[in-house]
Amino acid sequence: MASWFKRPGTRATPAPTVRSRDTAVAALKIDLHELTPPADHFFGQCAALHLTFFEQLSHAASNAPQVADKDALARVSGVMLERYEALVARIDHHKLDRTATIQPHLAGAAEFERRTMGADWHEQVAAAHVTIGFLTDFWVNLAAGLDRDDRAAVEQALRAENIEPTLHAIVERVIAANPRLSSRLAVWCRRLVGDTLLQARSALVMHDDHARDQAQIDPVMTELIGEHTRRMDRLGLTA
């Protein structure tokens, strides 16, 4: 059975089979709930990651060459901060210590940020578009294993405002202005998939039965890669 979680460069990635959205949603809800971590781990890691997203987008805003892009990226970084605050509110709701809950996950989030930062501003924005879109889908579906109130809070926090059209428009605009960027960004976005899959993998609670775990994970990750492919297709890039 193929593994989605080998390091880039050593991994042979099969072409994803994209199913209908209704079928995919049903599979995600069934397949991931047994692998959902406890609430303290879930909210600690998810909050740490969203704090990193906020920093990543703030950095991209500061480096943007055009005022319109600075404005757009500042607004989406604000959305990430709001998501972070909503996740922290659930930590408070459970009467958990914020530092003790989030701190253990900051190093992993920072390493993910380092590996996906990109060589320049164009790659930074493309990375934000790919990784945030992919991991938002992942965390919403991983919440299937939380209790009802926590699950509803996660869905509300991560789905309240869709930043994907804004990031899509920026990447689309820079490619239109400089078509030579297209091939470079296509290669960069393909490279991001491996690290993003590994980041998702780090959130899962694995069991002794590796074959069973992998059987649950594979269709979920196939669908997430399928959505990544659709995201790239909308930009005219080859995933």
N, C-alpha and C positions, 0 to 999 in steps of 0.2 A: 504494500500500500504506500502511495506517495505521501511524503510529509511536507506540509506547508512551511515548516519552520527551520529549515536549514539556512545557513548564511548565504547571502547573495554571492554569486560566482560559483558556488558548488551545488546549486539547486537547479534541477530541471523542472521548470514549471509547465504543466500541461495547459493547453488552451481551455479556459473555463467554459462550462456548459451553462448557459444562462436560462434559468427557468422562468415561468410566469411569476409576477410579483405575488399573487395570492399563494401559490405553492411555496415560494421562498419564505414568505412570512410565517406560514404554518410550520415549515421545517425549522426555522430559526427558533421559534418559541418552544418547540419540542426538544431540539437538540442541545441547547445551551443551558437550560435551567439547572441540570445536574452538575454543571461545571462552574456555576456562579459562586464566587467567594463569599464569606460572611460580610455583613453590612459594613463593619468597620474597615475591612480590607478594601471592599468595593469602593466606598466613598473616599477613603484615603488616597487610593491610587488614582481614581478618576479626578479628584480635586487637584492632585499634584500635576496630572497631565494637563488639565485645563489652565492651571496657573502658568505652565510652560507655553501653552498655546497663546495665552495673553501676552507673554513676553516676546514670543516669536513674531506675532502680528504687530506689536508695538515697535519692534526693531525694524520690521519691513516698512512700517509707516514712516519711521524716521529716515529711512534710506530711499524712499520713493522720489523719483525725479520730478513728478508733476503734482501740483496742489490737489487736483481731483483724486489722484491715487492716495495721497496722504490722508485726505478726508475720508475716503472709503475705507481704508485700512484702519484708521483710527476708530471708525464706527464699529467695524467687525471685531477689533480688539476689545472694545467695550462690551460687545456681546459675550465674548469669552470670559471677561471679568464677571459679568452677571451670572453666567453658568457656574463659574467657580463659587461665587457667593451662595448660589442656590444649593450646591453640593455641600458647602460648609454648613449651611443651615440644617441639613439632615444630620451632619455630625453632631451639631449642637442638640438637635432633637433627641438623639440617642444618648445624650449626656456623656459624650466622649471628649477627651482632651484633644483639641485641634492639633497641637504640635505633635503629640504622640501618635496621632492617627495619620497625619500627612507626611511628617518628616521622613519616615522610612522609605517613602516612595519617590522622594525628590531626586535622589542620585540617578535612579533609573530613568526618570523623566528627562533629566538634564542630559544624560547620555543619548537618549533618543533624539532630543533636540539637536545635539552636536552632530549626530550622524545624518540628520535630515535638513540641516540648515541651508545647504547650497553654497555655491561658489560666488554668487552675485545676487542682486536684488530679484532678477527674473526667476532664478531658481528658488529663492526664498518664497516668493508668492506662489509659484507652482507647487512647492512642497506643502505649503499651508493648505492649498486647495485639495490636494490629494490626501494628505494624512488626516486632516480634520474631518473631511467628508467620510473617509473610510472608518475612522475610529468613532465618530459619532454614531454611525450605523451599528458598529460593533457593541458599544456600551449600552445603547438603548436595548439591543437584543439580549445582552448579557444580564440585564436587569430582570429578565423573566424569572430568575431564581430568587429574587428578593420578595419580601412580603408586599401585599397590595399597595400599602401607602408609600413605601419606598419606591416601588416600581412606578407608580403614578408620578411621584416627585421627579424621578429621573427623566421620564418621558416628557414631562412638562418643561423641565429645565433645558434639556438638550434639543427639543423640537420647537421651543417657543418662537424662535426667530431663525429662519433659514439664511445662513450667510453664503451658501453655495453660489447663488446667482451673482452676488457681488464679486467674489473671487474669480468666478468664471469670466465675468465681463472684463476684469483687469487683465487676466491672462490672454483672453481672446484679443483684446485691444493691442497688447504689446506684440503679439504674433503678427497681427495685421500691419502694424507699423514697421516690423522687421521680420519678414518671412523666414530669414535665415535662422531665427531662433527656434523654428518649429522642430527640426530634427534634434537639436540639442535638448530641448525640453522634453521631447518624447523619450529619449534615452534616460534622462534624469528621472522622469516619472516612473519608468519601468524599474529603475534601480530602487526607488522608494518603497516598492511593494514588499520586498523582502524584510526590510527593517520594520515596516508597519505591521506585517504579520507577526514578527517576533514580539513587538510591543503588545499586540493583542494576546498572543500566547502567554505572556507573562502574567496576565490577569486571571487565567483559568486555574481552577483547582483540579489537578489531575489525580487519577486513582491508580491503583496497582495494575488494573487491567488496561494496558496501553492500547491494545487493539480496539477495545470497546470505546475508549476515549477518542481515539483517532476516527472511528466510525461516526461518532457524534460531531466531531469538529469538521471533518472534510467537507460535507455538503454546505455547512455554514460559511466556511471560508471560500468555497467555490462561488457562492452567491455574492459575497462581499467583493471578490475579485471581479465578478461579472458586473457589479455596479461600478467598480473602478473603470472597467473597460468602457461602459456606457458614458462615464464622465469624460474619459479621454476622447471618445468618438465625438462627443458634442463640441470638443475643442478642435476637432480635425487632426488629433494626434493619434498615433498608433500605440495602443496599450501593450 
